[in-house]
Amino acid sequence: MKNVFVVIRSHGPAWNRAQPLDAQANWRGHAEFMNTLEAEGAVILAGPLEGTDDAMLVMRAADEAEIRTRLSADPWGEDMLRTSQIAPWTLRIGQLLLTPDDR
């Protein structure tokens, strides 16, 4: 069974603060990578936290190591977005759609 985690990724040293998100170097590669993680069921929700240098992802994985392995393949790499926090998340209000791995 997969667990649910909240992941915080923060702008790294290669992030160009003068450019919007979709004008960053290799935006298309990163976007395609994230879309693939979502299609595979690894990423449930993701997006920037407005007014900060952070993005939040809600992910399904067996453990933290699986998340780190999956995110290490991001074309942006740790120079653009570094993983600053991974924490198991216990959802108390609301629900997420179940996948076969969750049953």
MDTraj code that builds the backbone (N, CA, C; nanometers):
import mdtraj as md
import numpy as np

residues = "MET LYS ASN VAL PHE VAL VAL ILE ARG SER HIS GLY PRO ALA TRP ASN ARG ALA GLN PRO LEU ASP ALA GLN ALA ASN TRP ARG GLY HIS ALA GLU PHE MET ASN THR LEU GLU ALA GLU GLY ALA VAL ILE LEU ALA GLY PRO LEU GLU GLY THR ASP ASP ALA MET LEU VAL MET ARG ALA ALA ASP GLU ALA GLU ILE ARG THR ARG LEU SER ALA ASP PRO TRP GLY GLU ASP MET LEU ARG THR SER GLN ILE ALA PRO TRP THR LEU ARG ILE GLY GLN LEU LEU LEU THR PRO ASP ASP ARG".split()
xyz = np.array([
    [0.0834, -0.1189, 0.0000],
    [0.0000, 0.0000, 0.0000],
    [0.0878, 0.1251, 0.0000],
    [0.0491, 0.2199, -0.0807],
    [0.1222, 0.3456, -0.0884],
    [0.0749, 0.4389, 0.0230],
    [0.1661, 0.5207, 0.0723],
    [0.1366, 0.6217, 0.1728],
    [0.1263, 0.7571, 0.1036],
    [0.0678, 0.8534, 0.1711],
    [0.0548, 0.9890, 0.1173],
    [0.1550, 1.0789, 0.1888],
    [0.2250, 1.1603, 0.1103],
    [0.3268, 1.2513, 0.1613],
    [0.3025, 1.3914, 0.1070],
    [0.3430, 1.4912, 0.1844],
    [0.3523, 1.6279, 0.1356],
    [0.5006, 1.6551, 0.1139],
    [0.5305, 1.7107, -0.0029],
    [0.6680, 1.7403, -0.0409],
    [0.6774, 1.8902, -0.0691],
    [0.7769, 1.9535, -0.0111],
    [0.8036, 2.0945, -0.0393],
    [0.9326, 2.1009, -0.1194],
    [0.9239, 2.1664, -0.2339],
    [1.0419, 2.1897, -0.3181],
    [1.0612, 2.3401, -0.3276],
    [1.1840, 2.3844, -0.3152],
    [1.2155, 2.5269, -0.3109],
    [1.3090, 2.5646, -0.4255],
    [1.2984, 2.6890, -0.4693],
    [1.3854, 2.7376, -0.5761],
    [1.5311, 2.7151, -0.5384],
    [1.6068, 2.6655, -0.6332],
    [1.7488, 2.6441, -0.6139],
    [1.8299, 2.7591, -0.6715],
    [1.9630, 2.7476, -0.6702],
    [2.0496, 2.8575, -0.7128],
    [2.0382, 2.8918, -0.8615],
    [1.9915, 2.7995, -0.9451],
    [1.9791, 2.8273, -1.0887],
    [1.8463, 2.8928, -1.1256],
    [1.7554, 2.9074, -1.0279],
    [1.6253, 2.9680, -1.0552],
    [1.6442, 3.1141, -1.0930],
    [1.5852, 3.1565, -1.2018],
    [1.5943, 3.2943, -1.2482],
    [1.4747, 3.3729, -1.1944],
    [1.4977, 3.4507, -1.0908],
    [1.3885, 3.5251, -1.0266],
    [1.3259, 3.6303, -1.1176],
    [1.3958, 3.6668, -1.2248],
    [1.3430, 3.7668, -1.3186],
    [1.2443, 3.7051, -1.4181],
    [1.2347, 3.5723, -1.4195],
    [1.1477, 3.5043, -1.5153],
    [1.0310, 3.4351, -1.4446],
    [0.9132, 3.4328, -1.5086],
    [0.8019, 3.3565, -1.4516],
    [0.8289, 3.2059, -1.4629],
    [0.7489, 3.1286, -1.3946],
    [0.7639, 2.9829, -1.3893],
    [0.7788, 2.9219, -1.5285],
    [0.6876, 2.9535, -1.6183],
    [0.6878, 2.8886, -1.7490],
    [0.7903, 2.9463, -1.8465],
    [0.8737, 3.0406, -1.8002],
    [0.9846, 3.0926, -1.8811],
    [1.1201, 3.0461, -1.8270],
    [1.1187, 2.9635, -1.7220],
    [1.2432, 2.9111, -1.6673],
    [1.3077, 2.8162, -1.7684],
    [1.4392, 2.8014, -1.7595],
    [1.5125, 2.7104, -1.8479],
    [1.4534, 2.5698, -1.8387],
    [1.4332, 2.5067, -1.9514],
    [1.3805, 2.3703, -1.9638],
    [1.2454, 2.3518, -1.8951],
    [1.1632, 2.4537, -1.9019],
    [1.0272, 2.4446, -1.8462],
    [0.9526, 2.3257, -1.9056],
    [0.9596, 2.3102, -2.0373],
    [0.8836, 2.2037, -2.1028],
    [0.9248, 2.0660, -2.0503],
    [1.0543, 2.0425, -2.0326],
    [1.1008, 1.9144, -1.9807],
    [1.0492, 1.8876, -1.8403],
    [1.0531, 1.9910, -1.7559],
    [1.0014, 1.9767, -1.6194],
    [0.8516, 1.9507, -1.6207],
    [0.7776, 2.0262, -1.7014],
    [0.6318, 2.0101, -1.7076],
    [0.5945, 1.8696, -1.7549],
    [0.6632, 1.8201, -1.8552],
    [0.6361, 1.6845, -1.9040],
    [0.6681, 1.5799, -1.7974],
    [0.7767, 1.6000, -1.7250],
    [0.8141, 1.5101, -1.6154],
    [0.7038, 1.5062, -1.5095],
    [0.6571, 1.6235, -1.4688],
    [0.5526, 1.6298, -1.3667],
    [0.4220, 1.5686, -1.4168],
    [0.3874, 1.5937, -1.5430],
    [0.2665, 1.5344, -1.6003],
    [0.2746, 1.3824, -1.6010],
    [0.3938, 1.3281, -1.6265],
    [0.4122, 1.1832, -1.6239],
    [0.3931, 1.1289, -1.4820],
    [0.4496, 1.1973, -1.3820],
    [0.4305, 1.1533, -1.2430],
    [0.2831, 1.1540, -1.2055],
    [0.2097, 1.2532, -1.2535],
    [0.0662, 1.2600, -1.2256],
    [-0.0075, 1.1466, -1.2962],
    [0.0255, 1.1208, -1.4212],
    [-0.0393, 1.0138, -1.4973],
    [-0.0134, 0.8764, -1.4351],
    [0.1032, 0.8597, -1.3749],
    [0.1389, 0.7331, -1.3097],
    [0.0786, 0.7195, -1.1701],
    [0.0165, 0.8261, -1.1201],
    [-0.0438, 0.8226, -0.9874],
    [0.0513, 0.8568, -0.8743],
    [0.1734, 0.8960, -0.9056],
    [0.2700, 0.9308, -0.8008],
    [0.2427, 1.0698, -0.7449],
    [0.2045, 1.1627, -0.8304],
    [0.1699, 1.2981, -0.7873],
    [0.0185, 1.3129, -0.7946],
    [-0.0410, 1.3527, -0.6835],
    [-0.1854, 1.3725, -0.6761],
    [-0.2190, 1.5188, -0.7022],
    [-0.1463, 1.6081, -0.6360],
    [-0.1637, 1.7526, -0.6485],
    [-0.0272, 1.8173, -0.6494],
    [-0.0128, 1.9285, -0.7209],
    [0.1152, 1.9998, -0.7209],
    [0.0943, 2.1423, -0.7685],
    [0.1735, 2.2327, -0.7138],
    [0.1698, 2.3699, -0.7606],
    [0.2494, 2.4609, -0.6706],
    [0.2799, 2.5810, -0.7239],
    [0.3571, 2.6773, -0.6457],
    [0.2757, 2.7338, -0.5302],
    [0.3452, 2.7659, -0.4227],
    [0.2830, 2.8354, -0.3087],
    [0.3074, 2.9838, -0.3323],
    [0.2033, 3.0533, -0.3730],
    [0.2145, 3.1937, -0.4126],
    [0.2813, 3.2775, -0.3049],
    [0.3671, 3.3681, -0.3483],
    [0.4355, 3.4580, -0.2571],
    [0.5552, 3.3971, -0.1870],
    [0.5919, 3.2736, -0.2257],
    [0.7071, 3.2063, -0.1654],
    [0.7969, 3.1527, -0.2767],
    [0.9091, 3.0955, -0.2391],
    [0.9972, 3.0271, -0.3335],
    [0.9678, 2.8772, -0.3373],
    [0.8534, 2.8367, -0.2872],
    [0.8227, 2.6953, -0.2687],
    [0.7097, 2.6470, -0.3587],
    [0.7126, 2.5170, -0.3831],
    [0.6023, 2.4455, -0.4462],
    [0.5669, 2.3296, -0.3547],
    [0.4403, 2.2927, -0.3532],
    [0.3951, 2.1816, -0.2711],
    [0.3434, 2.0705, -0.3617],
    [0.3825, 1.9490, -0.3297],
    [0.3331, 1.8313, -0.3996],
    [0.2695, 1.7390, -0.2968],
    [0.1590, 1.6787, -0.3333],
    [0.1014, 1.5701, -0.2554],
    [0.1283, 1.4457, -0.3389],
    [0.2029, 1.3521, -0.2791],
    [0.2481, 1.2350, -0.3541],
    [0.2104, 1.1050, -0.2843],
    [0.1966, 0.9997, -0.3638],
    [0.1796, 0.8642, -0.3131],
    [0.3118, 0.7905, -0.3338],
    [0.3581, 0.7228, -0.2299],
    [0.4820, 0.6454, -0.2393],
    [0.4888, 0.5489, -0.1220],
    [0.5735, 0.4502, -0.1363],
    [0.5943, 0.3549, -0.0266],
    [0.6665, 0.4214, 0.0892],
    [0.7626, 0.5108, 0.0538],
    [0.8416, 0.5752, 0.1583],
    [0.9131, 0.6975, 0.1002],
    [0.9848, 0.7676, 0.1854],
    [1.0573, 0.8880, 0.1452],
    [1.1619, 0.8582, 0.0383],
    [1.2275, 0.7438, 0.0497],
    [1.3311, 0.7079, -0.0481],
    [1.2725, 0.6974, -0.1886],
    [1.1532, 0.6432, -0.2005],
    [1.0886, 0.6337, -0.3317],
    [1.0636, 0.7726, -0.3899],
    [1.0191, 0.8647, -0.3060],
    [0.9952, 1.0014, -0.3530],
    [1.1249, 1.0644, -0.4007],
    [1.2312, 1.0531, -0.3217],
    [1.3598, 1.1121, -0.3605],
    [1.4103, 1.0525, -0.4919],
    [1.3933, 0.9229, -0.5083],
    [1.4350, 0.8578, -0.6323],
    [1.3550, 0.9103, -0.7506],
    [1.2224, 0.9196, -0.7341],
    [1.1383, 0.9684, -0.8439],
    [1.1747, 1.1121, -0.8802],
    [1.1891, 1.1988, -0.7803],
    [1.2157, 1.3400, -0.8083],
    [1.3575, 1.3635, -0.8599],
    [1.4485, 1.2714, -0.8355],
    [1.5858, 1.2877, -0.8849],
    [1.5914, 1.2842, -1.0374],
    [1.4874, 1.2339, -1.1019],
    [1.4831, 1.2281, -1.2481],
    [1.4271, 1.3565, -1.3105],
    [1.3891, 1.4529, -1.2280],
    [1.3361, 1.5799, -1.2800],
    [1.4441, 1.6496, -1.3635],
    [1.4143, 1.6861, -1.4886],
    [1.5136, 1.7551, -1.5707],
    [1.5630, 1.8865, -1.5091],
    [1.4839, 1.9454, -1.4230],
    [1.5290, 2.0677, -1.3579],
    [1.6393, 2.0401, -1.2578],
    [1.6430, 1.9242, -1.1984],
    [1.7465, 1.8914, -1.1016],
    [1.7392, 1.9773, -0.9767],
    [1.8274, 1.9510, -0.8857],
    [1.8306, 2.0225, -0.7573],
    [1.8792, 2.1659, -0.7728],
    [1.9399, 2.2007, -0.8857],
    [1.9813, 2.3398, -0.9060],
    [1.8618, 2.4315, -0.9274],
    [1.7537, 2.3772, -0.9843],
    [1.6335, 2.4579, -1.0086],
    [1.5331, 2.4446, -0.8942],
    [1.5071, 2.3224, -0.8523],
    [1.4135, 2.2957, -0.7428],
    [1.4766, 2.1926, -0.6508],
    [1.5037, 2.2322, -0.5287],
    [1.5599, 2.1367, -0.4328],
    [1.4477, 2.0886, -0.3412],
    [1.4532, 1.9641, -0.3060],
    [1.3532, 1.9080, -0.2156],
    [1.3926, 1.9465, -0.0741],
    [1.3120, 2.0323, -0.0120],
    [1.3470, 2.0830, 0.1207],
    [1.2743, 2.0110, 0.2334],
    [1.1625, 1.9439, 0.2019],
    [1.0906, 1.8731, 0.3080],
    [1.0042, 1.7632, 0.2480],
    [1.0013, 1.6490, 0.3140],
    [0.9113, 1.5391, 0.2816],
    [0.8523, 1.4919, 0.4129],
    [0.7201, 1.4900, 0.4216],
    [0.6560, 1.4475, 0.5459],
    [0.5345, 1.3604, 0.5163],
    [0.5196, 1.2497, 0.5890],
    [0.3976, 1.1713, 0.5748],
    [0.2774, 1.2590, 0.6109],
    [0.1669, 1.2380, 0.5427],
    [0.0485, 1.3212, 0.5644],
    [-0.0701, 1.2324, 0.5971],
    [-0.1325, 1.2599, 0.7092],
    [-0.2548, 1.1907, 0.7467],
    [-0.3718, 1.2817, 0.7130],
    [-0.4460, 1.2441, 0.6116],
    [-0.5611, 1.3215, 0.5678],
    [-0.6772, 1.2951, 0.6637],
    [-0.7255, 1.3996, 0.7305],
    [-0.8319, 1.3847, 0.8295],
    [-0.9673, 1.4343, 0.7783],
    [-0.9656, 1.5329, 0.6898],
    [-1.0900, 1.5885, 0.6367],
    [-1.0823, 1.5833, 0.4852],
    [-1.1861, 1.5329, 0.4224],
    [-1.1874, 1.5195, 0.2773],
    [-1.1382, 1.3821, 0.2371],
    [-1.1200, 1.3642, 0.1072],
    [-1.0738, 1.2348, 0.0583],
    [-0.9987, 1.2502, -0.0725],
    [-0.9128, 1.1552, -0.0994],
    [-0.8417, 1.1455, -0.2248],
    [-0.8996, 1.0278, -0.3016],
    [-0.8954, 1.0344, -0.4327],
    [-0.9398, 0.9211, -0.5124],
    [-0.8473, 0.8036, -0.4867],
    [-0.9049, 0.6854, -0.4728],
    [-0.8262, 0.5665, -0.4468],
    [-0.7753, 0.5066, -0.5757],
    [-0.6554, 0.4522, -0.5695],
    [-0.5998, 0.3752, -0.6789],
    [-0.5998, 0.2293, -0.6343],
    [-0.5766, 0.1365, -0.7255],
    [-0.5711, -0.0048, -0.6824],
    [-0.4691, -0.0300, -0.5721],
    [-0.3592, 0.0445, -0.5697],
    [-0.2569, 0.0271, -0.4655],
    [-0.3059, 0.0706, -0.3279],
    [-0.4087, 0.1550, -0.3238],
    [-0.4592, 0.2072, -0.1967],
    [-0.5604, 0.1139, -0.1317],
    [-0.6084, 0.0182, -0.2025],
    [-0.7148, -0.0695, -0.1515],
    [-0.6592, -0.1872, -0.0772],
])
top = md.Topology()
chain = top.add_chain()
for i, resn in enumerate(residues, 1):
    res = top.add_residue(resn, chain, resSeq=i)
    for name in ("N", "CA", "C"):
        top.add_atom(name, md.element.get_by_symbol(name[0]), res)
traj = md.Trajectory(xyz[None], top)
